[in-house]
Amino acid sequence: MRGFSPPLTMILGLAGGLSSAAATCPPLPAGVLCQAAEVLPGAADGISKFGDAIAHLTHLGDEAFKQVAVLIDHGRVHDLIESITQMNVNNDAVISYLKEYQKYGGVPPTHSWDAVRSRVTDTLHLATEVELKLKNFSSSLVDEHVYDELERAIGAKSEVLTSLSAMQAPPKDDPYLNDLLTSFEKYAKAIAIAQGKVQDFSQRLAASR
């Protein structure tokens, strides 16, 4: 099966890695919002490339797909889809809470910054869980250094979002709030698209039994 690794490596390779948030943002803790906004697109890019790799597998010829199917745990695919679905729900909630906070500044009855932080904490936990499942999804098909790159993206995002989940309430007109919201929307979109590609793969996998 090593013959499948080169094309997947090209699809999944994270060229250049994450952009350096430290180069454009204030240092932590003051720069938490800015750095979170800078790091999330890198994690989204890793998710998108993984979705592209899954789509590549889905469209393999019948014989090649059968070889792949032997190496894939069908239950793991179903579990991954369920996890990504929950991740989408949580991302939508974070985006909604951020929009309300940005508009009202947490003044009742809208969501407070504590509510935003709580949702971010939940999302961080789910995101790390989902991304590690992606990393381990088809390790027998993809060279290890590719997953090392994805793992670095996960680690960078986790560190900054952990800081975000602990920070004090910013002013509702903080200029970085809008950047953070835009980054979360791109991240959520990347995960939703990847979810569809994993579902397509799951359907073909079920049909190959």
Summary of the structure (lengths in Angstrom):
residues: 209
radius of gyration: 18.4
end to end distance: 19.3
largest distance: 59.9
contacts: 667
relative contact order: 0.21
helix: 78%
strand: 0%
